[in-house]
C-alpha cells in the first residue's frame, strides 16, 4: 500500500517560487510514472505535470509550461515540483499520484499566491 505525502507548500507573492515534494510511505513509486495535480477552490482537480519512471520524459499543462519543472530525486525517492514565476491563479491544493490515479490521494499541500 502506497501512502502519498505532499509537502513544501506555503504563501508566496506573485513572481515567487516554491518547491513541492511528494514522498511515499509503505512502498516507493519508483516504478511508476508520476504526476502532480492541483485543485483550486470550487474547481475540479486538474493535471499539472508528469514524469516517467526514469525521469527522461516530462509533460506539462499549458498553464504551467515554462514556469514549473518536475523532477525525480532518486536518492530521496521523491518527485518534486519546482514552481517559479508563480501567479495568483496557481493558488490551489497540490497533489501527486499516477497519471491515472491508482493510489489513495494524500492530503495535498496548499499553495497560495498573493497578488
MARBA-3410 file (N, C-alpha, C, O; in Angstrom, 1 decimal):
115
0.8,-1.2,0.0,0.0,0.0,0.0,0.9,1.2,0.0,1.8,1.4,0.8 ~ 0.6,2.1,-0.9,1.4,3.4,-1.0,0.6,4.5,-0.4,-0.6,4.7,-0.8 ~ 1.2,5.2,0.5,0.6,6.4,1.1,1.4,7.6,0.6,2.6,7.7,0.8 ~ 0.7,8.5,-0.1,1.4,9.7,-0.7,1.4,10.8,0.3,0.4,11.1,1.0 ~ 2.5,11.5,0.4,2.7,12.6,1.3,3.3,13.8,0.6,4.4,13.7,0.1
2.5,14.9,0.4,3.0,16.0,-0.3,3.4,17.1,0.8,2.8,17.2,1.8 ~ 4.4,17.9,0.4,4.9,18.9,1.3,5.5,20.0,0.5,5.8,19.9,-0.7 ~ 5.8,21.1,1.2,6.5,22.2,0.6,5.7,23.4,0.2,6.2,24.4,-0.3 ~ 4.4,23.3,0.4,3.5,24.5,0.0,3.7,25.6,1.0,4.4,25.5,2.0 ~ 3.0,26.7,0.7,3.1,27.9,1.5,2.5,29.1,0.8,1.8,29.0,-0.2
2.7,30.2,1.4,2.2,31.5,0.9,3.4,32.3,0.3,4.4,32.6,1.0 ~ 3.2,32.7,-0.9,4.2,33.5,-1.6,3.6,34.6,-2.4,2.4,34.6,-2.7 ~ 4.4,35.6,-2.7,3.9,36.7,-3.5,4.0,36.3,-5.0,4.7,35.5,-5.4 ~ 3.2,37.0,-5.8,3.3,36.9,-7.3,4.8,37.0,-7.7,5.5,37.9,-7.3 ~ 5.2,36.1,-8.6,6.5,36.0,-9.0,7.5,35.2,-8.2,8.6,35.0,-8.6
7.0,34.8,-7.1,7.9,34.0,-6.2,8.0,32.5,-6.6,7.5,32.1,-7.6 ~ 8.7,31.7,-5.8,9.0,30.3,-6.1,8.7,29.5,-4.9,8.8,29.9,-3.7 ~ 8.3,28.2,-5.2,8.2,27.2,-4.2,8.6,25.9,-4.8,8.6,25.7,-6.0 ~ 9.0,25.0,-3.9,9.4,23.6,-4.4,8.6,22.6,-3.6,8.7,22.6,-2.3 ~ 7.8,21.9,-4.3,7.0,20.9,-3.6,7.7,19.5,-3.7,8.4,19.2,-4.7
7.3,18.7,-2.8,7.9,17.3,-2.8,6.8,16.3,-2.5,5.9,16.5,-1.7 ~ 6.9,15.2,-3.2,6.0,14.1,-3.0,6.8,12.8,-2.6,7.7,12.4,-3.3 ~ 6.4,12.3,-1.4,7.1,11.1,-1.0,6.0,10.0,-0.7,4.8,10.3,-0.6 ~ 6.5,8.8,-0.6,5.6,7.7,-0.4,6.0,6.9,0.8,7.2,6.7,1.1 ~ 5.1,6.5,1.6,5.4,5.6,2.7,4.7,4.3,2.4,3.7,4.2,1.7
5.3,3.2,2.9,4.8,1.9,2.7,5.5,1.2,1.5,5.9,0.1,1.7 ~ 5.5,1.9,0.4,6.2,1.4,-0.8,6.8,2.6,-1.5,6.4,3.8,-1.2 ~ 7.6,2.4,-2.4,8.0,3.6,-3.2,7.3,3.6,-4.6,6.7,2.6,-4.9 ~ 7.4,4.7,-5.2,6.7,4.8,-6.5,7.7,4.9,-7.7,7.4,5.4,-8.7 ~ 8.9,4.4,-7.4,10.0,4.5,-8.4,9.6,3.7,-9.7,10.2,4.0,-10.8
8.7,2.8,-9.7,8.4,2.0,-10.9,7.2,2.6,-11.6,6.8,2.1,-12.6 ~ 6.8,3.8,-11.2,5.6,4.4,-11.8,5.9,5.8,-12.4,6.7,6.6,-11.9 ~ 5.2,6.1,-13.5,5.2,7.5,-14.0,4.3,8.2,-12.9,3.3,7.7,-12.4 ~ 4.8,9.4,-12.5,4.1,10.1,-11.5,3.7,11.5,-12.0,4.3,12.1,-12.9 ~ 2.6,12.0,-11.4,2.1,13.3,-11.9,1.8,14.2,-10.6,1.7,13.7,-9.5
1.8,15.5,-10.9,1.3,16.4,-10.0,-0.1,16.9,-10.5,-0.2,17.1,-11.7 ~ -1.0,17.1,-9.6,-2.3,17.7,-9.9,-2.5,18.9,-8.9,-1.8,19.0,-8.0 ~ -3.5,19.6,-9.2,-3.9,20.7,-8.3,-5.4,20.9,-8.4,-6.1,20.6,-9.4 ~ -5.9,21.4,-7.3,-7.4,21.7,-7.2,-7.6,23.0,-6.5,-7.2,23.2,-5.3 ~ -8.1,23.9,-7.2,-8.4,25.3,-6.7,-9.8,25.2,-6.1,-10.6,24.4,-6.5
-10.1,26.1,-5.2,-11.5,26.2,-4.6,-12.6,26.2,-5.7,-12.6,27.1,-6.5 ~ -13.5,25.3,-5.5,-14.7,25.3,-6.4,-14.4,24.8,-7.8,-15.3,24.8,-8.7 ~ -13.2,24.3,-8.0,-12.9,23.7,-9.3,-12.5,22.3,-9.2,-12.2,21.7,-8.2 ~ -12.5,21.6,-10.4,-12.1,20.2,-10.4,-10.6,20.1,-10.3,-9.8,21.0,-10.7 ~ -10.1,18.9,-9.9,-8.7,18.6,-9.8,-8.2,18.6,-11.3,-8.8,18.0,-12.2
-7.1,19.2,-11.5,-6.5,19.2,-12.9,-5.1,18.8,-12.9,-4.3,18.9,-11.9 ~ -4.7,18.3,-14.0,-3.3,17.8,-14.3,-2.4,19.0,-14.4,-2.7,20.0,-14.9 ~ -1.2,18.9,-13.8,-0.2,19.9,-13.8,1.1,19.4,-14.6,1.5,20.1,-15.5 ~ 1.6,18.3,-14.2,2.9,17.8,-14.8,3.0,16.3,-14.5,2.4,15.8,-13.6 ~ 3.9,15.7,-15.3,4.1,14.3,-15.2,5.6,14.0,-15.5,6.2,14.7,-16.3
6.1,12.9,-15.0,7.5,12.5,-15.2,7.5,10.9,-15.3,6.9,10.3,-14.5 ~ 8.2,10.4,-16.3,8.2,9.0,-16.4,9.1,8.3,-15.4,9.8,9.0,-14.6 ~ 9.2,7.0,-15.4,10.0,6.3,-14.4,11.4,6.7,-14.3,12.0,6.9,-13.2 ~ 12.0,6.8,-15.5,13.5,7.1,-15.5,13.8,8.6,-15.3,14.9,9.0,-15.0 ~ 12.7,9.4,-15.5,12.9,10.9,-15.4,13.4,11.5,-16.7,13.7,12.7,-16.7
13.4,10.7,-17.7,13.9,11.2,-19.0,12.8,12.0,-19.8,13.1,12.8,-20.7 ~ 11.6,11.8,-19.5,10.5,12.5,-20.2,9.6,13.2,-19.2,9.2,12.6,-18.1 ~ 9.2,14.4,-19.5,8.3,15.2,-18.7,7.2,15.8,-19.5,7.4,16.0,-20.7 ~ 6.1,16.1,-18.9,5.0,16.6,-19.5,4.3,17.7,-18.7,4.3,17.6,-17.4 ~ 3.8,18.7,-19.3,3.3,19.9,-18.5,1.9,20.3,-19.1,1.7,20.2,-20.4
1.1,20.9,-18.3,-0.1,21.5,-18.8,0.4,22.9,-19.4,1.4,23.4,-19.0 ~ -0.4,23.4,-20.3,0.0,24.6,-21.0,0.1,25.8,-20.0,0.8,26.7,-20.1 ~ -0.7,25.7,-18.9,-0.8,26.8,-18.0,0.5,26.9,-17.1,0.7,28.0,-16.5 ~ 1.3,25.9,-17.0,2.5,25.9,-16.2,3.8,25.7,-17.0,4.9,25.9,-16.5 ~ 3.6,25.4,-18.3,4.8,25.1,-19.1,5.8,26.3,-19.1,5.3,27.5,-19.3
7.0,26.1,-18.9,8.0,27.2,-18.9,8.2,27.8,-17.5,9.2,28.5,-17.3 ~ 7.3,27.5,-16.6,7.4,28.0,-15.2,7.7,26.9,-14.2,8.4,27.2,-13.2 ~ 7.1,25.7,-14.4,7.2,24.6,-13.4,8.2,23.6,-14.0,8.2,23.4,-15.2 ~ 8.9,22.9,-13.1,9.7,21.8,-13.5,9.5,20.6,-12.6,9.7,20.7,-11.4 ~ 9.2,19.5,-13.2,9.0,18.3,-12.4,10.3,17.4,-12.5,10.9,17.4,-13.5
10.7,16.8,-11.4,11.9,16.0,-11.4,11.7,14.9,-10.4,10.8,14.9,-9.5 ~ 12.6,13.9,-10.5,12.7,12.8,-9.5,14.0,12.9,-8.8,15.1,13.1,-9.4 ~ 14.0,12.7,-7.5,15.2,12.6,-6.7,15.3,11.2,-6.3,14.6,10.7,-5.4 ~ 16.2,10.5,-6.9,16.2,9.0,-6.7,16.8,8.7,-5.3,16.4,7.7,-4.7 ~ 17.7,9.5,-4.8,18.2,9.3,-3.5,17.2,9.4,-2.4,17.1,8.6,-1.5
16.4,10.5,-2.6,15.3,10.7,-1.6,14.0,10.0,-1.9,13.1,9.9,-1.1 ~ 14.0,9.4,-3.1,12.8,8.7,-3.6,11.6,9.6,-3.5,10.5,9.3,-3.0 ~ 11.7,10.8,-4.1,10.7,11.8,-4.1,10.5,12.2,-5.6,11.3,12.1,-6.4 ~ 9.3,12.8,-5.8,9.0,13.5,-7.0,8.8,15.0,-6.7,7.9,15.2,-5.9 ~ 9.5,15.9,-7.2,9.5,17.2,-6.8,8.9,18.1,-7.9,8.9,17.8,-9.1
8.4,19.3,-7.5,7.8,20.2,-8.5,8.4,21.6,-8.1,8.0,22.2,-7.1 ~ 9.3,22.1,-8.9,9.8,23.4,-8.8,8.9,24.4,-9.5,8.7,24.3,-10.7 ~ 8.4,25.3,-8.7,7.4,26.3,-9.3,8.0,27.7,-9.2,8.3,28.2,-8.1 ~ 8.2,28.3,-10.4,8.8,29.6,-10.5,7.7,30.6,-11.1,6.8,30.1,-11.7 ~ 8.0,31.8,-11.0,7.1,32.9,-11.5,5.6,32.6,-11.2,4.8,32.6,-12.1
5.4,32.3,-10.0,4.0,32.0,-9.5,3.1,33.1,-9.7,3.4,34.3,-9.6 ~ 1.8,32.7,-10.1,0.8,33.6,-10.3,-0.4,33.4,-9.3,-0.5,32.2,-8.8 ~ -1.2,34.3,-9.1,-2.4,34.1,-8.2,-3.2,32.9,-8.7,-3.8,32.2,-7.9 ~ -3.3,32.7,-10.0,-4.1,31.6,-10.5,-3.5,30.2,-10.2,-4.1,29.2,-10.5 ~ -2.3,30.2,-9.7,-1.7,28.9,-9.3,-2.1,28.5,-7.9,-1.8,27.4,-7.5
-2.8,29.4,-7.2,-3.3,29.0,-5.9,-4.2,27.8,-5.9,-5.2,27.8,-6.7 ~ -3.9,26.8,-5.1,-4.6,25.5,-5.1,-4.0,24.6,-4.1,-2.9,24.9,-3.5 ~ -4.6,23.5,-3.9,-4.0,22.4,-3.2,-3.4,21.5,-4.2,-4.0,21.1,-5.2 ~ -2.1,21.1,-4.0,-1.4,20.3,-4.9,-1.2,18.9,-4.4,-0.9,18.7,-3.2 ~ -1.5,18.0,-5.3,-1.4,16.5,-5.0,-0.5,15.8,-6.0,-0.3,16.3,-7.1
0.0,14.7,-5.6,0.7,13.8,-6.5,0.0,12.5,-6.6,-0.7,12.1,-5.7 ~ 0.2,11.8,-7.7,-0.4,10.5,-7.9,0.1,10.0,-9.3,0.8,10.7,-10.0 ~ -0.3,8.8,-9.7,0.0,8.4,-11.0,-0.9,9.1,-12.0,-2.0,9.6,-11.5 ~ -0.6,9.2,-13.2,-1.4,10.0,-14.2,-2.9,9.5,-14.2,-3.8,10.4,-14.2 ~ -3.1,8.3,-14.2,-4.5,7.7,-14.0,-4.4,7.3,-12.5,-3.8,6.2,-12.2
-5.0,8.0,-11.6,-4.7,7.8,-10.2,-5.0,6.3,-9.7,-6.1,5.9,-9.9 ~ -4.0,5.7,-9.2,-4.2,4.3,-8.7,-4.0,4.2,-7.2,-4.3,3.3,-6.5 ~ -3.4,5.3,-6.6,-3.1,5.3,-5.2,-4.2,6.2,-4.5,-4.8,7.0,-5.1 ~ -4.4,5.9,-3.2,-5.2,6.8,-2.5,-4.6,8.2,-2.5,-3.4,8.4,-2.4 ~ -5.5,9.2,-2.6,-5.0,10.6,-2.6,-4.4,10.9,-1.2,-4.9,10.6,-0.1
-3.3,11.7,-1.2,-2.8,12.2,0.1,-3.6,13.5,0.5,-4.6,13.8,-0.1 ~ -3.1,14.1,1.5,-3.7,15.4,2.0,-3.5,16.6,1.1,-4.2,17.5,1.1 ~ -2.4,16.5,0.3,-2.1,17.6,-0.5,-1.3,18.7,0.3,-1.2,18.6,1.5 ~ -0.8,19.6,-0.5,-0.1,20.8,0.2,-0.6,22.1,-0.4,-0.7,22.2,-1.7 ~ -1.0,23.0,0.4,-1.6,24.2,0.0,-0.6,25.2,-0.6,0.4,25.5,0.1
-0.9,25.7,-1.7,0.0,26.8,-2.3,-0.9,28.0,-2.5,-2.0,27.9,-3.1 ~ -0.5,29.1,-1.9,-1.3,30.4,-2.0,-0.4,31.4,-2.6,0.7,31.7,-2.0 ~ -0.8,32.0,-3.7,0.0,33.1,-4.3,-0.8,34.4,-4.2,-1.9,34.5,-4.7 ~ -0.2,35.3,-3.5,-0.9,36.6,-3.2,-0.5,37.6,-4.3,0.6,37.6,-4.9 ~ -1.5,38.5,-4.7,-1.2,39.4,-5.7,-0.6,40.7,-5.2,-0.4,41.7,-6.0
END
